[in-house]
Amino acid sequence: MKTYGVLFALLLITHTMTLVNITIFDGQWNGIVLFLSSILFLIGAVFFGTEFKARRKVNT
């Protein structure tokens, strides 16, 4: 899967979790949603970093 597709999917999951937390649970699960959003952000950052490093090696 392309890098932008993975990053867009992670962003979509993060925003969906926030929307569900606010609309259905009235913000009662803020800590859990924040923790999961942070984990998804770190996964995305690591994925982007490895892809960026791999593309730089191929181009040189």
Residue, then its C-alpha position, 0 to 999 in steps of 0.5 A: m500500500k502506498t504511504y499516503g494511503v496508509l497515512f490517510a487511513l490512520l487519519l480517518i481512524t483517528h478522526t472516527m474514534t474522536l467523533v464516536n467518542i464525542t457523539i455516542f459516549d459524550g466524551q467519557w472515554n477521552g483518555i482511551v481515545l487520546f492514548l489510541s490516537s497517540i499510538l496511531f500517530l506514532i505508527g504513522a510517523v514510524f511508517f513514514g520515516t521508514e518509507f522516506k529513508a527507503r526511498r532516499k536509499v533507492n534514489t542515491 
